[in-house]
Amino acid sequence: MEQLAAAARERDAIVYSGLAAYVGMAVGEALGKPAIAAAMFPLSPTREFPSAFLPPWRLPGWINRATHLLINHVLWRMFRPAINAGRQTQFGLAPRKAMWQDFPSLYGFSPRLVPRPRDWHADWLVCGAWTLPAHDGWQPPAALQDFLAAGEPPVYVGFGSMAGFDREKMGRALVQALDGRRTLFYPGWSGIDVAALPPNFHVIGATPHDWLLPRVSAAIHHGGAGTTHAVAAAGVPSIVLPFAGDQFFWAGRLAALGIAPHYVAGHDIDADKLGAMLAFTQQSDVRDKAAALGAAIRAERGVDNAVAAIETFCQRGRR
């Protein structure tokens, strides 16, 4: 709070995210600055779907809304003692019992994946996917270029920062299900022994998604918000093996759009299940849906929309 207050005193607004949320709201209140949430998955309560921290269950509307309120309440109770101590120390403010309500929130996901709920507050905005500028000057390693040029588009496999799962089981399932198919494998934090992979696997390092994913036939991934949007924007089908957090939510969204099979949790995957999921991604109607969705997402201007919204909130705060 001390650091944020020092940085924000001469600024127009505070944009915060993740675990810094309560700090951002507390400092914004103390300084009289607009405090604007930014998130990659929905956190605001709605009757239309359950909390993104839960599997994509089909529940009555009132229960959906209750799951959001309950999880937000639990998180607030966890952070409330430290937040109130900081408020008192830094600003001399009395303890706050209830969490802030109806604060401006910007969401960097595609309305094609999550249409804006009809019951949301007017200041809760779905901006569209937030993407970095294209890596126009990036050059792939020669070995990667050669691999891509040597045959049909490969399957991409990558689990990002996921770790702590049964890597031997996952490795066996991948090798057996892909069964000689050309594969690009990004090990990330998985700990999978790349030396034990067969020759049809080409191991890569960190590679810009906007360059790589349009060149693959399908992507096997963990379902994080960023990877989900990158694969969808590339116009290729997904196979989602979620592990935690909002990954199950995104897996359900892709399956509902018909561009991914129903997910299997990463800890439960085996070669037979993965083989059936791969077969799903090769269906022509699935590939057509993925291509159409990719074109729509690539046309979004999520960053522009977020900037315009921040300017609006700042102008409102000056009145």
C-alpha angles and dihedrals in degrees: 000000000000092000094045094047091052091049096044104044093091095035131094100232147350121242112193139174144184119352090358091066100102092042090053093049093045095050092043090054093046094049096038091240128141107261112203125190120220120193142164096217132035117277102158115100119261140162092223100077139358125262114298087236089069131067114270094269122171105239137160113273096251091052091049090055091044092056091057093047093047096050093044089050092050092050091048092050089052094052100031099090094052093042093051091047090053093047091053095044098045103033108012091242124156119249116279117225102185128050120247114271137212094004117164112276129188119198121202099203132104119266085217088067097035116016112210107269113248093227097055124120114261090249094057103092134185102212101181127252116330108223135172119240113278116276092239095160097045116116121199121227113269091244091057092048090050092049093050092048094049098073150334120334109287131226114258120222123188136141100187113206095353113128140152097062128118097282095183092054092046092047092052092048092051096047094046097043095045088047100186096329115143107264137183111207125195106189096196109167094330096108091217110158103248091187089068095055119108123247094265088070115084110195117216137184127227106321128178108262093215089060100038109039099059086060096058132079097223138348128229108201146145098257102246113165095250096047092043091056093043092054092044091049090051089060097236130122122259135221106201122201102179124198109177149341119013093350093096089052092055092043089056092048094053092046091050089055091052096241096107134035119247106289127254116207111252091240092055102047123123135170096266094051092044092048091055090048091052091052089054092057092055094061112114095228091052091052091047091052091048092051093049092048091048092055091051094049093047088057093056120106099206098156092047090050092049092050091050091050093049090052090051093050091048092051090050090052092055094059 
